[in-house]
Amino acid sequence: MRIISGTLRGRVLKTARGEGFRPAMGRTREALFSLLTARGIDWPRTRVLDLFAGSGSLAFEAVSRGAPEALVVEKAEEAVRCLRRNIADLCLEGKVSLVRDDALRFLRRTSVTGIGLVFLDPPYRENFIAPCLALLPPHLAADAFVTAEIEKEAELGATPDCLAPEAERLFGRTRVLVWRFRSGGDPQHSDPPASAALCMESRCVLEGNMTS
């Protein structure tokens, strides 16, 4: 798997293998990033959260295109090893922070805010999307994008009113969805905190998980 565009274009990513791992294919990734670009995403001002990160292909693609930092969350040991290798091989230790945790548990207990883009790419048939969407709003910056890749026939369930549908596309058996967060002027979401806050928080969570 290769990064499609940006400063890391063409770099090869290691991928986790086995049941439950489903790397975002190049065509689907390219289409998703085209949807975001068409909607005016400002990469240099966008902090990224990649839940169910797997190999981290979505987060690394975002950083390659200019995102200043990304937080990747993954609980499977094989995928965590793969993420560590990719972060090291791409020399992104200062930009990509890794948290080993269950995505829902992470959202419930983290205090990270100011996220401008969220990737949700959970295992198929696990019904994680609706619970994640319900927990995301306190962590989002104003006008943040939230994306999901789910199976074509999946029932999405209820979504928060503050997440406005932006796009929906089908690619084979994969459905790609994009929402835009509307904070309603809530000052809690109006301005992202300092860049260092995301990495500091992620290191604390990672250390807690490693010792738990």
Secondary structure as GFF3:
##gff-version 3
##sequence-region A 1 212
A	DSSP	alpha_helix	26	38	.	.	.	ID=ss1
A	DSSP	three_ten_helix	43	45	.	.	.	ID=ss2
A	DSSP	beta_strand	47	51	.	.	.	ID=ss3
A	DSSP	alpha_helix	57	64	.	.	.	ID=ss4
A	DSSP	beta_strand	69	74	.	.	.	ID=ss5
A	DSSP	alpha_helix	77	89	.	.	.	ID=ss6
A	DSSP	beta_strand	96	100	.	.	.	ID=ss7
A	DSSP	alpha_helix	103	109	.	.	.	ID=ss8
A	DSSP	beta_strand	115	120	.	.	.	ID=ss9
A	DSSP	alpha_helix	129	135	.	.	.	ID=ss10
A	DSSP	three_ten_helix	137	139	.	.	.	ID=ss11
A	DSSP	beta_strand	140	151	.	.	.	ID=ss12
A	DSSP	beta_strand	163	171	.	.	.	ID=ss13
A	DSSP	beta_strand	174	181	.	.	.	ID=ss14
A	DSSP	three_ten_helix	187	189	.	.	.	ID=ss15
A	DSSP	alpha_helix	195	211	.	.	.	ID=ss16
###
